[in-house]
Amino acid sequence: MRKWLPLVATCLGTFMLLVYSTIVTVALPSMAHDLHASFGSLQWIVDVYTLALAGLLLGMGSLGDNLGRKRLYLAGLGVFGVSTLVCGLAGNVGVLIAARAVQGLSGAAMFSTLLPLIGLTYTGRDKGVAFAVWGAVAGAAAGIGNVAGGILTQFLSWQWIFLGGVPLCVLTVALSAVVLIDDTSTATRIDYLGIITFTLAAIGITFGVIRGGEQGWGATSAVLGLAFGLVMLIAFILVERTGSKPMIAPALFRKREFNGTLVAAMGYYLAGFGALPVMSIWLQDSVGLTSLPTALVITVQPVAFFATSAVVGSKLHRLPSYWTLGGGTVAVGVGNVLMLTVDAGSSWAALVPGLILTGIGAGIVSPVLPAIAMSAAPESQSGVAAAAANCARQLGLALGIAVLGSVFHQFSSGKGGADLRASYANGLSAVFVVAAVVGLGSGLLALWLLKARRPAVQPA
């Protein structure tokens, strides 16, 4: 059994970093009450973690190659534990947001090294078993995070969703230090400019979207945030095109299969999971559920996701990529269409059919996404391609939370009594319209990009 201890160590790290992307969702109303947080602050509590995770994922992969993956994983775990403790002790929303950003940064260090560490540790049939177990843990983490967040918030307090994770983090550090292999590092040039410009671009655009939803799209802070983000995005493109050791080779973006993979990755994650925070707010502040029932409703989605991946995941690899990535993303879009039935008199049950279908769609896309991304690139760049797909997925979630939260805020302006229920329903319907358009549009675009062009028929 000792040979599986490294898998236990990496799965514990995976579980923690993915749980903390969902566990705060149902605690948002309690946080708003205790910390006197605005709607925009609540968005940042969720979004800054995902944003740091997405923005630094590629760069952390480069650091792992240079510093050693075990060393970076242990450092990430240690910082993750300290920042999680600070989150639980935070006395104001500013400290909580800052600690969540550090959580995301350290989570990126962990996420970028997990799969390489498993690949280095196991070979042959054991490697296949290890990756399958890792995938199951990653799939279950979202559902467990929702339920755990609901239980801890309802019966203890929101602080315990962070404090309860500290002992687990200490245990994981101790186990990982003993059982993970010491991999040798390779001295390569780190693309610091690429890391900085990409991260600043993601932060600027997300900040601009959130401020636009809060204060209006003509607000100075919103305009400046979006402008800064776009300038940094252009700078990132220039850096990658002119640098001798870019984070990601620009030639990859000339491959339609690779672009189709990125479109599907960002689209299905944005449309499938970006609305979960506002669903939680609607279920608690409008429908009147407490934290635990809210968590159970939202968990319908990861249950459908996990069941789909478990039942048909191995068979999906035999299907054409345009059906799995494109078709799965379209299914996520249709799931949002089903939730357009929400109105002022709706109960939690109005969300269930749509949550099931978005979960099924995501369960079709997720198991095949890394493999398709890797196959769309030359073998020497397959690892970078898989990391880029994961990065696009996390960035889609970050932008989804920002964009859909802003839409909800703009369309929810009623105050008190029945007006509150009506305005919340209007806001949620607008959110589902945007998510449906993104899901359907990106799914169809991915389907077109991934479908191989047939050669022209030659005349007889």
HUWO-V700378 format. One record per pair of residues at least 12 apart in sequence whose C-alpha atoms are under 6 Angstrom apart, sorted by the first residue. I is the first residue (numbers start at 1). J is the second residue. Records with the same first field share a line. If there is no record, write none. Layout:
BEGIN
I->J, J
END
This chain:
BEGIN
6->179, 180
9->172, 176
11->134
15->141
17->107
18->141
19->141, 142, 145
22->142, 145, 146
23->145, 146, 149
25->277
26->280, 291
27->158
35->92, 93
45->97
47->398
48->101
49->100, 101, 104
50->398
51->398
52->104, 105
53->104, 105, 108
54->391, 394, 395
55->199
56->108
57->108, 112
59->195
60->109
61->112
65->185, 186
66->185, 186, 187
67->185
68->183, 184, 185
69->113
73->110
76->106, 109, 110
80->103, 106
81->166, 169
83->99, 103
84->162
85->163
87->99
88->159, 162, 163
139->306
143->299, 302
146->295
147->295
149->161
150->291, 292, 295
151->292
154->291
191->246, 247
194->236
197->232, 236
198->236
201->229, 232, 233
204->225, 226, 228, 229
205->226, 229
207->225
208->222, 225, 226
210->402, 406
213->406
256->449
257->376, 450
258->376
260->446, 449, 450
262->389
263->446
264->325, 446
265->392, 393
266->392, 393, 396
267->439, 442
268->329, 439
269->393, 396, 397
270->396, 397, 400
271->435, 439
272->332, 358
274->397, 400, 401
286->421
301->355, 356, 359
302->359
304->356, 359, 360
305->359, 360, 363
308->360, 363
309->363
313->367
322->447, 450, 451
324->365
325->365
326->443, 446, 447
328->361, 364, 365
329->439, 443
330->439, 440, 443
331->361
332->358, 361, 439
333->436, 439, 440
335->354, 357, 358
336->354, 432, 436
337->436
338->354
339->351, 354
340->429
343->425
344->421, 422, 425
370->386
373->385, 386
374->386
404->431
408->427, 428, 431
411->427
412->424, 427
END
